[in-house]
């Protein structure tokens, strides 16, 4: 049975992407789980694995071509299987039916995505592009503006319902395209610099968050002396790839706390909350081209050493632009740590559709009052930003109190 290789959704708001390059050629054998292509999204370049073993029979989308989520970009078949024509035909036939009536071909990744899933089947796959291989969802006004400006709709990411391209999307695309790196005017007074795709995405999503999500903030001082001592003792005996960072301690404590305070591991859905079963913590990683939030999955089921090892590998893949498809999907809570830069305190913007984000500052030696005496302790400020539609201040304060207790009594992080 042939397998359709689909462009996967790598985040709830992704509607399109482009094949950066194919790692396999037509006719080459592929193994299940082996990377066969790299896809450029607004956020990063991500490797797409084969979900079946066989032969890459046909490449349908060349490098550089921007296509919507759900597009069939290639076909994998069994050795000697001659199914390319029939599979392509059945693929287009399946575009007009519901997911319950999907064609029998199995699908690999840009299908529709959801924060609590890594890959999902698309209920109604979009056809590819307007060059004869399908269509792009766009409003009539958007089509007219694109046509007048000579802009291919397939190059535009739609922000309307279901990824539909609307007037604003085309106007913003045309405006960006008109920008150059030349000076605004003669002299050295400044220049216009085109934003990277990642920076454009950050700008759009953070604006959306701050203008549509009612934020409030809770800050706690956390006594980290015991945690730092335990970390030093564990690292003295740990392998290099299992050495524990302050961030790892916080990740482990957050995961345990979210098991009790489930509303902070949820998403607001209008008239109800979606309480996520998995605790998938997104970790903010700074790169030169912008901030990414790769996801560490099922954190509550991992030991402290496993968290340390996997978080380190995740950050390394992100900085090296070698992320896997699942690295950018499924986050339910985000942790942003600027402690390594010496930041004393800050608050972070919620990453929709999550309900909260934790901002962690540096661990600093600070004078503290204990009884009638003044001593020195290693203190850390942590600020929880919360969607007020999901939780109230008293709940957030109790959640942070429990997180504080865990970090101040860190031996509990070593227990099952």
Secondary structure, DSSP 8 states (H G I E B T S, - for coil): --EEEEEB--STT--EEEEEEESS-TT-EE-TT-EEEEEE-SS-EEEEE-SS-EEEEEE-S-TT-EEETT-EEEEEE-TT---HHHHHHHHHHHTTS-GGG--SSEEEEES---TT-SS---SS-----SSSS----B-HHHHHHHHHTT--GGGS---SGGG-B-HHHHHHHHHHHH--SSBSSSSSS-B-----HHHHHHHHHHHHHHHHS-EEEEEEEEE-HHHHHHHHHHHHHS-GGG---HHHHHHHHHHHHHHH-GGGGEEE-SSSEEE-SS--EEEEEEETTEEEEEEE-SGGGS-HHHHHHHHHHHHHHHHTT-EEGGGGS---EEEEE-GGGT---------TT-SEEEEEEEEEEEEEEETTEEEEEEEEEEEEEEETTT--HHHHHHHHHHHHHHHHTGGGGG--
